[in-house]
Amino acid sequence: MTADLSQIVKAYDVRGVVPDQWDEDLAELFGAAFVRVTAADAIVIGHDMRPSSPGLADAFARGAARLGADVTLIGLCSTDQLYFASGSLGLPGAMFTASHNPAQYNGIKMCRAGAAPVGQDTGLAEIRELAEQWSETGAPEAAETPGTITEQDTLADYAAYLKALVDLTAIRPLKVVVDAGNGMGGHTVPTVFDGLPLDVVPMYFELDGTFPNHEANPLDPKNIVDLQARVLAEGAHLGLAFDGDADRCFVVDERGEPVSPSAITALVAARELAKHPGGTIIHNLITSWSVPEVVRENGGEPVRTRVGHSFIKEEMAKTGAIFGGEHSAHYYFKDFWNADTGMLAALHVLAALGGQEGSLSDLVSAYDRYASSGEINSTVADQAASAAKVRAAYEGGDVTLDELDGLTVTAQDWWFNLRASNTEPLLRLNVEARDETTMAKIRDEVLALVRATD
């Protein structure tokens, strides 16, 4: 199969419709290319519950072994469980998942040994070039001695590792509703939560890559409606929602209200700084003002970065940061090879809540200080022209402008960021202000400019 790989090789991973855009033949070539580019003599591979995942993972393994690499298959796992395997075994890794995308999609998230990211600038472009070349000329010549393919279950070790990082032994009993969205949280949560003083109410734990109940994307409010209702019906202390590959975790309080990922970032940052005084905390430029404030109040050093896991991980490594958080509910830990793990963030929330008597809404109120719009997408034909129009409207006022990632405009009582999507004709707007009225005013002003048709 000769494919236009520019359609499926994205900035950080491979992602496309199976079998229309890629298939097992191409997965085998990706496996060979991965070994060639990383010069690995051994790798680890995991996959999610999508119907196409086992076959794609096996094909990748064949391609890797063909070039002489020994392959460890860890089977069904979450993306952060694959990162655990890469970190603990010291091996480059490949995870077969399309995260929260619809069922017909699949993809590959790749990393070097120690869960170090593989993106366009760190090997992915070369992997694409080789796979493209071989899709036309045929598979590369096999190594003199092919690699072996063996299986290993890492779930229990993954769970034990996480629980060694957060002490939950002394917490009060908590009732928690968990919506796995038919994704990999249904596989990992029972083992990780086993033995903890938790009354777990499971929702959609059956592994089903067709996502029969709702999309496994808790960032979209419609996908946590069931969880919100169940938390109230059960009188639970909180609710947790995982995305399809269970590397992101979203939190709902006892009132059924979503807790902002910025508030979770601030809460976890305060806990990590208690263990590592004076540490550096990374936050992307769309997290709330409250994050750097809380970091400074707890004696830490906040560092602002662009949106996206490769930027966060790069900054984590460069600064020796102990923790990083994004508005999209990706949470990164130095103790977890600088990789993102929603499960570890969830354990921190459970430990913080269970270590005192108050409600979750009371606990996070200290970290949720401002009015926020959330991310609002607008479809626009010319992203650059629309952004320039917004810039011109605010330039010269009593504001500061910066373009670290899109356009950020900051005033004394509010800020907004306007960024173009890398993959769709969208502009993404995030607004925050000291009060709801100001936030709504700025939000509506900017949206009117963005959506105006000349």
C-alpha positions in Angstrom: 0.0 0.0 0.0 1.5 3.3 -1.1 0.0 6.0 1.1 0.2 9.8 1.3 1.7 9.7 4.8 1.5 13.5 5.2 -2.2 13.0 6.0 -1.6 10.6 8.9 1.8 11.6 10.3 0.9 14.5 12.6 3.1 16.8 14.8 3.4 14.3 17.7 2.0 11.0 16.4 0.5 8.9 13.6 -3.3 9.2 13.4 -5.7 8.1 10.6 -8.7 6.1 9.5 -8.2 2.3 9.2 -8.0 0.8 6.6 -8.7 3.8 4.3 -5.6 5.8 5.3 -3.3 3.1 6.8 -3.3 -0.6 7.5 -1.2 -3.5 8.9 1.2 -3.5 6.0 2.0 0.1 6.7 2.2 -0.6 10.4 4.9 -3.2 9.7 6.9 -0.6 7.8 6.5 1.9 10.7 7.9 -0.7 13.0 10.9 -1.2 10.9 11.4 2.6 10.5 11.1 3.1 14.2 13.9 0.6 14.9 16.1 2.1 12.2 15.6 5.7 13.4 16.0 4.9 17.1 18.8 2.4 16.5 17.0 0.3 19.2 17.9 -3.3 19.8 14.8 -3.8 21.9 11.4 -2.1 22.1 8.1 -2.3 24.0 4.6 -2.2 22.4 1.1 -1.7 23.9 -2.3 -1.1 22.4 -5.8 0.1 23.4 -9.2 -1.6 22.9 -10.0 -0.5 19.4 -10.9 -3.4 17.1 -7.9 -2.7 14.8 -5.3 -2.2 17.6 -4.1 -5.8 18.2 -3.5 -6.5 14.5 -1.7 -3.1 14.0 0.5 -3.7 17.1 1.4 -7.2 16.0 2.3 -5.9 12.5 4.5 -3.2 14.0 6.2 -5.9 16.1 6.9 -8.0 13.0 8.5 -5.0 11.3 10.7 -4.2 14.3 11.8 -7.8 14.8 12.6 -8.1 11.1 15.2 -5.4 11.6 16.7 -7.3 14.6 15.0 -5.7 17.6 13.6 -7.8 20.4 10.0 -6.9 21.1 8.1 -7.0 24.4 4.4 -6.9 23.8 2.5 -5.7 26.9 -0.9 -6.0 25.3 -3.9 -4.0 26.4 -2.8 -0.9 28.3 -3.3 2.8 28.8 -0.9 5.2 27.2 0.6 6.1 30.5 1.1 2.4 31.2 3.1 2.2 28.0 5.2 5.2 29.2 5.7 3.3 32.5 6.9 0.3 30.6 9.3 2.4 28.5 10.6 4.2 31.6 11.0 1.1 33.9 12.3 -1.2 31.2 14.5 1.5 29.6 13.2 0.8 26.1 11.7 2.8 23.3 8.0 2.3 23.0 5.0 2.4 20.7 1.4 2.7 21.8 -1.4 1.9 19.4 -4.3 4.3 20.1 -6.2 7.2 18.6 -7.0 8.5 22.0 -10.5 10.1 22.0 -11.0 10.0 18.2 -14.0 8.0 16.7 -13.8 4.2 16.3 -12.6 4.1 12.7 -9.4 5.9 13.6 -6.2 4.5 15.0 -2.7 5.8 15.6 0.7 5.3 17.1 2.3 7.3 19.9 6.0 6.7 19.9 8.7 7.4 22.5 12.4 6.8 23.0 13.7 5.0 26.1 12.6 6.6 29.3 9.4 7.8 27.7 11.2 10.6 25.9 8.8 12.0 23.2 9.2 11.3 19.5 7.8 14.2 17.4 8.4 15.8 14.1 11.8 17.3 15.2 12.8 14.2 17.3 12.5 11.4 14.8 9.0 11.3 13.5 9.8 13.0 10.2 12.6 10.5 9.5 10.2 7.6 10.4 7.7 8.9 7.9 10.3 9.3 5.2 11.5 5.7 5.6 7.9 4.3 5.7 7.0 6.3 2.6 10.1 5.1 0.8 9.5 1.4 1.7 5.8 1.6 0.8 7.0 2.2 -2.7 10.2 0.0 -2.9 9.2 -2.8 -0.6 10.2 -3.7 3.0 13.9 -3.3 3.9 16.3 -6.2 4.0 15.9 -8.3 7.1 18.6 -8.4 9.7 20.8 -11.4 9.8 19.3 -12.4 13.2 15.7 -11.4 13.6 14.5 -10.1 16.9 12.4 -12.1 19.3 8.8 -11.3 20.2 7.7 -12.0 23.8 4.8 -11.0 26.0 4.8 -9.4 29.4 2.1 -8.1 31.7 3.0 -4.7 33.3 -0.3 -3.7 34.8 0.4 -4.8 38.4 3.8 -3.1 38.3 2.3 0.1 36.9 -0.3 0.2 39.6 2.3 -0.5 42.4 4.6 2.2 41.0 1.9 4.9 41.0 0.7 4.0 44.5 4.2 4.3 45.8 4.2 7.9 44.6 1.1 9.0 46.5 0.3 7.9 50.0 -3.4 7.0 50.2 -3.2 4.6 53.2 -4.6 7.1 55.8 -7.4 8.7 53.7 -11.0 8.6 54.8 -13.3 6.3 52.8 -14.5 8.0 49.6 -17.2 7.2 47.2 -16.0 7.9 43.6 -17.9 7.4 40.3 -15.5 6.6 37.5 -16.6 6.9 33.8 -14.1 5.0 31.7 -16.0 5.8 28.4 -15.5 2.2 27.3 -11.8 3.0 27.1 -8.6 1.9 28.8 -9.6 3.3 32.2 -11.9 0.2 32.5 -8.7 -1.9 32.3 -6.4 0.1 34.6 -8.7 1.6 37.3 -9.7 -1.7 39.0 -6.0 -2.7 39.5 -4.8 0.8 40.5 -7.7 1.4 42.9 -7.6 -2.1 44.4 -6.9 -2.1 48.1 -7.6 1.6 48.6 -10.4 2.8 50.9 -12.6 3.7 47.9 -16.2 2.8 47.1 -15.9 2.8 43.3 -19.0 3.1 41.1 -18.0 2.0 37.6 -19.5 3.5 34.5 -18.8 2.1 31.0 -15.9 -0.1 32.1 -16.5 -2.6 29.3 -13.7 -2.3 26.8 -15.4 -1.4 23.5 -13.5 0.5 20.8 -16.8 1.4 19.1 -17.7 3.7 22.0 -21.4 2.8 22.3 -22.2 5.2 25.2 -20.5 8.4 24.3 -17.2 9.6 22.8 -14.2 9.0 25.1 -13.4 12.7 25.1 -14.3 14.3 28.5 -13.0 17.7 27.3 -16.4 18.0 25.4 -19.0 18.8 28.1 -21.7 16.6 26.5 -19.5 13.5 27.3 -19.5 14.0 31.1 -23.3 14.6 31.4 -23.8 10.9 32.5 -21.0 11.2 35.0 -22.4 14.4 36.5 -25.9 12.9 36.9 -24.5 9.7 38.5 -22.3 11.6 41.0 -25.5 13.3 42.2 -27.6 10.2 42.2 -25.0 8.2 44.2 -24.2 11.0 46.6 -20.6 10.5 45.7 -17.7 12.6 46.9 -16.4 13.1 43.3 -16.4 11.7 39.8 -13.5 10.9 37.5 -13.7 10.7 33.7 -10.9 9.2 31.6 -10.4 9.6 27.8 -10.0 6.7 25.4 -6.4 5.8 26.1 -6.8 6.9 29.8 -3.8 9.3 29.8 -6.1 12.3 30.7 -8.4 12.5 33.7 -11.2 15.0 34.3 -12.7 15.6 37.7 -16.3 16.4 38.8 -17.1 17.6 42.3 -19.8 16.4 44.7 -22.3 18.9 43.2 -21.8 17.4 39.7 -19.8 20.4 38.6 -16.7 20.1 36.5 -13.4 21.1 38.2 -11.2 23.1 35.9 -8.0 21.3 34.9 -6.2 24.6 36.0 -7.5 24.1 39.5 -6.3 20.5 39.5 -2.9 21.7 38.2 -2.7 24.2 41.0 -3.8 21.6 43.6 -1.2 19.0 42.5 1.5 21.7 42.1 1.0 22.7 45.8 1.2 19.0 46.8 4.4 18.4 44.8 6.0 21.6 46.1 5.4 20.3 49.7 7.6 17.3 48.8 10.1 19.3 46.7 10.4 22.8 48.2 11.4 25.5 45.7 10.7 23.3 42.7 9.9 24.4 39.2 6.3 23.9 37.8 5.5 24.1 34.1 2.1 25.4 32.9 1.0 26.2 29.4 -0.2 29.7 28.5 -3.8 28.8 28.6 -3.9 27.7 32.3 -5.5 30.1 34.7 -3.7 33.0 36.4 -4.3 31.0 39.6 -1.6 28.4 38.6 1.5 30.7 38.8 0.0 32.4 41.8 -0.4 29.2 43.8 3.1 28.0 42.7 4.6 31.3 44.0 2.6 31.2 47.2 4.0 27.7 47.8 7.5 28.7 47.2 7.9 27.3 43.7 9.0 28.7 40.4 6.3 28.8 37.6 7.5 28.5 34.0 5.0 29.4 31.1 5.2 27.4 27.9 3.4 26.7 24.6 0.5 24.3 24.4 1.4 20.7 23.5 3.1 17.7 25.2 6.4 18.0 23.3 6.9 21.6 24.5 6.0 20.7 28.1 8.3 17.6 28.2 11.1 19.6 26.6 10.8 22.3 29.2 10.4 19.8 32.0 13.7 18.2 31.0 15.5 21.6 30.5 14.4 23.1 33.8 14.3 19.9 36.0 10.7 20.7 36.7 8.8 18.5 39.2 5.4 18.8 37.6 3.6 20.3 34.7 -0.1 20.9 33.8 -2.2 21.8 30.8 -5.7 23.2 30.4 -6.6 20.0 28.5 -6.1 17.8 31.6 -2.6 16.5 30.7 -0.5 16.2 33.8 3.2 15.6 33.7 5.4 14.3 36.6 9.2 14.3 37.0 8.7 11.1 39.0 7.0 9.6 35.9 9.8 10.2 33.4 8.4 13.7 32.7 5.5 11.9 31.0 1.8 12.6 31.3 -0.4 10.4 33.5 -4.0 11.3 34.3 -4.1 8.4 36.8 -1.4 9.8 39.0 -3.2 13.2 39.0 -6.4 11.4 40.0 -4.5 9.7 42.9 -3.3 13.2 44.1 -6.9 14.5 44.0 -8.1 11.4 46.0 -5.3 11.9 48.6 -6.0 15.6 49.0 -9.7 15.1 49.4 -9.4 12.1 51.6 -6.8 13.7 53.8 -9.3 16.3 55.1 -13.0 16.4 56.0 -14.3 19.1 53.6 -15.9 18.7 50.2 -14.1 18.7 46.9 -15.8 22.0 45.9 -14.5 23.6 49.1 -11.0 22.1 48.6 -10.6 23.4 45.0 -12.2 26.8 45.6 -8.7 28.0 46.9 -7.3 27.1 43.4 -10.2 28.3 41.2 -10.1 32.0 41.5 -11.2 33.5 38.2 -14.0 33.4 35.6 -13.0 31.4 32.5 -14.7 30.9 29.1 -13.2 27.5 28.5 -11.9 26.8 25.0 -14.3 28.2 22.2 -13.7 27.1 18.6 -14.6 29.2 15.6 -14.4 27.9 12.0 -12.8 30.6 9.9 -11.6 30.5 6.3 -8.5 32.7 6.9 -7.1 32.1 10.4 -4.2 34.6 9.9 -6.5 37.4 8.7 -9.0 36.9 11.5 -6.2 36.9 14.1 -4.6 40.0 12.6 -8.0 41.8 12.9 -8.2 40.9 16.6 -4.6 42.1 17.1 -5.3 45.4 15.4 -8.3 46.0 17.6 -6.4 45.6 20.9 -3.0 47.0 19.8 -2.0 50.3 21.4 -4.4 49.9 24.4 -3.5 49.5 28.0 -2.6 45.9 27.4 0.4 43.7 26.7 0.6 41.4 23.6 2.7 38.4 23.1 2.9 35.7 20.5 4.6 32.7 22.3 1.7 30.6 21.0 -0.9 32.4 18.9 -1.9 35.9 20.3 -2.2 36.5 24.0 -3.6 39.9 25.1 -3.3 40.7 28.8 -4.9 43.6 30.7 -5.0 44.2 34.5 -8.4 42.4 35.0 -8.5 39.9 32.1 -6.5 38.1 29.4 -7.3 36.1 26.3 -5.4 33.8 24.0 -6.3 33.2 20.3 -4.6 30.2 18.6 -5.0 28.6 15.2 -5.5 24.8 15.1 -2.7 22.9 13.4 -5.1 20.4 11.8 -8.4 22.2 11.1 -9.6 25.6 9.9 -10.3 26.7 13.5 -9.3 29.5 15.8 -9.4 28.6 19.5 -10.3 31.3 22.0 -9.7 31.2 25.8 -10.6 34.1 28.0 -10.2 34.7 31.7 -11.1 37.6 33.9 -11.5 38.6 37.6 -15.3 38.4 37.3 -17.9 36.7 35.1 -19.2 40.0 33.6 -15.8 41.1 32.4 -15.0 37.7 31.0 -18.3 37.6 29.1 -17.7 41.1 27.7 -14.2 40.3 26.4 -15.3 36.9 25.1 -18.1 38.4 23.1 -16.0 41.2 21.8 -13.3 38.9 20.5 -15.8 36.4 19.0 -17.6 39.2 17.2 -14.2 40.1 15.5 -13.3 36.5 14.8 -16.6 35.6 13.3 -17.4 38.8 11.4 -17.8 38.3 7.7 -16.3 41.2 5.7 
